[in-house]
Amino acid sequence: MHPPVAQSISIKRNIVQKMSDEHVISGTIFYGDEPRLIEGYLCVKDGIITEVGTDSAVDATLDGLVTPCFVNAHTHIGDSIIKDPPLSDLDSLVRPPNGLKHRVLGESLAADLKDAMHGTLNDMIRTGTCAFCDFREGGIEGASLLVDALATYTYASGGLNGMIMGRPQHPERPGNSELDDLVEVCNGIGMSGVNDVPFEVLQVASRVARRAGKLFAIHGGEKDISDISKSIELEPDFIVHMTHASETHVKQLVDADIPAVVCPRSNFVTRVGSPAHPPIARMLEMGVTVAAGTDNVMLNSANMFSEMEFLSKVYGLEDRQVFNICTLNGARVLGLAEQLGSIQEGKQAKIMVLDKRSSNLSNSHNMLASFVRRGRPDDIKTIIT
């Protein structure tokens, strides 16, 4: 059984609209996989993009800057319950089993954890995210909390696709039957790291996920290079972080066709990142599919506008590269690219309409650059689901 996948939501200012009938939206459209900016219109019927054209004389329901919604390819929303603790080193904050995050998760009531996760789910929607992939701690019970949160009417009525990557509560036990239970409930298995879990357990987890037709992913290279080669050896569907990947490691990713999900703001907060780490530009140049995630809510908001601006200004990437890292590449990594991640006929209408005349975006000389470098949630007029 797959976890309930949300589809849409109504929140403050009616910013989110469910397009159950036929609507026409006009303006500057980020069209296609590149994307290409066109002045024109698109039609949405029953939640699907049915037509995109360049006729400026259409009778439109909405107008503005039309972009695909974000795909947040790596989150930990369970630790929404402890936002902005005193900063420390990476291990003290998040390493299992005794890092601050894990102690707080173990001590917190399930109802309080779920309430905190609800807040983050709402925040993701308000800030333009239409899909996310969460590494959920706490075994079956932990995964079930997020399944239940996503199943509530607010999310199940549409708009937010939640992919849950569970992990065993007791990973030190090879062959743990909990893995079989997890793949019944979750979209896959998302493990901590080679230095945290016995390698034979990771091998079993990978086999269990693949046998069930689910995803297997792992953290690698976040603190140093010590776990990267073993992470690649597991042939996961993607590796999170790769902060300290060498040229050799990047080539291994390319050869094995393994995507990387980078979390640059998180890396800076935990003091393991720099403008050269992760080596995002080199990864892209060599052919790695790179997506982005906001990582622990404990340390960073789930706002992909912030992640996008950080990527652009710290790593010096091209605007289109950053745009795709935060949209289509995330959909590709998660196996959702046929449904969302770009604006194309036949795809789901997971779309933001921004105000080109806002105080922030007006007088732009390059709307793609402005969206990537300075776009904010308050520029959003409407989110289409």
N, C-alpha and C positions, 0 to 999 in steps of 0.2 A: 504494500500500500504506500503510495506517495503521500507526503504531508499535504495538508490543505494549502493550496496556493491562492493568495489573495488576488483580487482583480481591480477594485476601485474603492474610493472613500470620499466622503464629504467632510470638509473641515472648514475652518474659519474663512470668512469672506467669500464662501462658495468658490474658492480658487480651483477646486477640482470638479470637473464635469464628466459625467458618463455619457458618451455619445451612442445612445441606443437607436436614434433615428439618423437621418442623413443631414450632414452639416457641411458647410464650405468655409474654409479658413484661408485667408489671403495674407500676403506680405512677403518678407524675405525668408526663404525656406532653405534650410540646410538639407539638400536633397542627395540621396545616394550614399554609398559607402565611403566616399573620399573625405568629406562631402563636397558637393558643388553648390554654391550659393546661387539661387535663382529668384527672380521676382515673379511671383505667380500665385497659384492657389493649390489647395488639395481638398479632396472630398473624403469625408469619413462616413461610413454607413455601418451601423451595428458593430462599432469598435474596430473596423478594418479600414485601412487606407485604400480607397478604390480608384483614385485618379489623382495625378499631379500634372499641372499644366502651367503655361506662361501667359494666359489671358488675364490682363489686369482689369478687365471690365466686368468681372463676375460679381454677383450679389452675395457677399460673404457674411457669415454669421459673426466671425471674429477676424481680427487682423493684428499683425505684429511680426516679431521675429519668431519663426517657427523652427524648433529644434527637437531632436529626440530626447527623451528623458535619460537620466543617468543609470548606469549599471554599477553598483557598488560591489566589487568582486571579492571583498574580504572584510568581514565584520566580526566582532565579538560583542553582541548587544546584551549578553547576560550581565556584564559588569557595569551596565547603566546605573546600577544601584550605588556605585561609589565613584562619582565623577570628581575628577581633579583632586586626588590625594596629593600629599607632599611627594615631589618627584625624587626618584632614586634611580639606582641602576636597573637594567633590564631584568636580571634574575630576581631581584628583590620585589619587583612589581608584578611580574607575570609568570615566572617559571613554575611549573607544577613540581611537587604538590604544595609547596609552602610559600610561594609568592603571595603578595598581598591580595591579588585578585582571587586566588583560589581559597584563601582563608575566609575572605568576606563571602564568597559564593557558598561556602560550606556552612557558614554561620547564619545566613539569611533565610527568612521564611519564604516559602514558595510563592505566596500571594504577593509579597513585597517585590520579589524578583520579577514576577509577571507584570505588576504595575509599572515597574521601571522600564521593562521592555516595551510596553505599550507606548510610553512616552517617546521612546526612540523610534518606533515604527511610525508614529505620527510625524516626528521631526523629519524622517527620511522622505515622507510623502510631501511635506510642505517645502522641502528643499529640492524637489524635482527628481527623486530616485524612483524608478519603476521596478527595479529588480535588485536583489542583494543575495549574497551567499554568506551564511553565518556559520562559524565554527562554534558549536554549542557544547559547552562543558557539562559535566554532571551525569553522563550516561543516559539511560533511557528516561529517567525522571527529568533531567535537564532538557533533553530534546523535546519531550512531551510538553514542557512549559511553553516553548516557542510554537509548537504545533497548535496548542490550544489558543495561544494569543493570536495567531494568524487566522484561526478558524472563527473568531468572533465576527459578528456581522459587519463591523466597521471595516475590516480588511477583506473578508470573504466576499463582500459584494463587489469587489473589483479594484484593480489598479496597482497593487504591489505584489510582485512575484517573489516569494521567499523560498530560498533553497537552503535546507538545513543539513549541515555536515556534522554528524554526531561523533562522539568518541567514547570509548569504554570508561566507566568510572574507575575500574581497576586494571589498567593497561599492563600491569606487571605479570598478568596471568596469560601465558600463551594459549591459544585455542579457546579463549574465553567465549562462551556461548552468547555473551552480551553482544558481540559483534553481529551475530545472526539476527538478534532482535533489533539492533540499531538499523540495519539495512531494510527492515520491514517498515520502519517508522520514518526514516530520513531519506534525503536525496543522495546521501553518500557518507563517507567516513573522512573526517578531517582531523589528523593527528598533530600533536604538539611538535615533536622533532626527534631526530635520531639520537641526540644526546640525552633525551628525557625518557625514552621508552626503549625497552629491549628490541633489537633489530628483528629478531624472530617474530615478535608480536606485530611489528609493522608489516612484515611479509605476510603474516596471516591476515591482517586487516586489509591489505591490498587484494589478496586473493578472494576474500569474502565479498568485498565491494564489487569486484569485477564479475564474480560468479552471479551476483544479483543484478548485474547491469547498471550499477550505480557508480558514482564518482569516487575516486580516492585522491586525496590531496594532503600535503604536509608542509609545515614551516621548514625553511632551510636557509642557511647563510645569514641569519638575522644578526647574530652577535659577532660571528667570525666565520672562517671558511671550514671549520672542523667537521661540519655535518653535511656539507654540500654534495660531495661525491656519493655518499651513501644514500642521500635523498634522491639523487638522480638514478641511482641503481634500482630503486623501487619502481621506477617508471610511472610516477603518479600522473594524474590528469593535469595537474598544475602544481607549482611550488610557490609558496607565499614568501615574500621578502627578497631573497637572493641579494641582500644588501652588499655582501662582500664577495660576490662572484668574480672570479678571475676571467681572463680571456679564454682559458681552457674550459672553464665551467660553462661559459656562454656558448662555446662551440658544442659542448656536450648537450646542452639544451636544444640547440638547433638540430643536431644529429638525431636526437631522440624525439623531436617534435613535442617538447614539453613547454607550455607557456609559463610565464612568470607573472605573479600578481604582486605589484610593489605597493608599499605603504609608506611613502616618504615622510609625511608629517609625523607619523608614529615613530619612525626611525630617528628623527631629530629629537623628539621628546625623550626617548629612552637613551639618547646619546650614542647611538650606534651608526647614525647616518651622516652624510656630508654631501656637498654638491657633486661628488664623484661616486657616491655610494648610496643607493645601488647604481650600477653603470647603465642607466636606462638608454642613453643615446647609443651606446655600443650594442646593447641588446637589440634595439630596433634596427640598427645598421646591419647586423649579422643575420637578422631574420627571425628573431624571437617574437612571438605574440605577447605583448605586454599589456596587462590590464592594471587597474588600480583599486585599492580599497582603503577605507578609513580606519580599519583595525579596531582597537579597543575603545569603546565609548567612554570608559574610565579615563582615557587620556586625550581623546579627540572627539569632536562632534562628528556625527554621521553626514555632514554637509559636504557633498561632492563639489560644490562650487569652490569651497576652500581648498580641497585637494587639487582641483584643476588649476587654480591660480598658483598654488605652491609649486606644482610640477612645472608650470610655465616659467616662473621667475627664478627658481632655484636651479633648475636643470637645463635651462636654455634650449628647450625642445621647440620644434616647429609647432605652430598653432594647430594644424591639422593632426599632427601626431598626438598632442595632448588631448584634443577633442575625441579622437578615436580611442585612446587609452581609457577614457572615462565613459565611453558609450559602447560602441560596436565591439571593441576588443573584449570588454567584459562579457558581453553577450556570447561572443565566440568561445571564450574560455568555459563558460557555463553551459554551452550547448543550446543557447537560446537565440542564436543569430538569425534563424529562419523566421522567428516571431517578432523580434524587437531589436533595438540598438541602432537603427538607422531609419530614415524616412524613405520608404519605397512602397509602391503599389503591392498589395497583398499582405503586407505586414500589419501587425496590431498597431492601433493608433495610440502609442504611448508617447505623448507629445507635450512639450511645453510651448506656450505662446508668451513671449516676453514683450514688454513695452519698449519699443525702439526710441521713444521720446522721453523715457524716464530721465531724471537728472543724472543718472549714472551712465546711461548708454547713448544719450543724445550727442550729436556732433562727432559720432564715430567715423573714422576714415576707413575702417576695416571691421565689419561687423563680426566676422569670425574671431579676429584678434580680440575685439572688445568682449565678446562672450567668454572666451577662454581666460583672458587676463583680468577682467574686472566684473564679470557677471555676478549677480547676487540674487538670493531668493526674493528680495523685495522688488526685483525687476519683473517677476513672473506675474502676468495678468491671469492666466488660466492654465491648468493642467488637464489635458484630455486623456481619458482612459476608455 
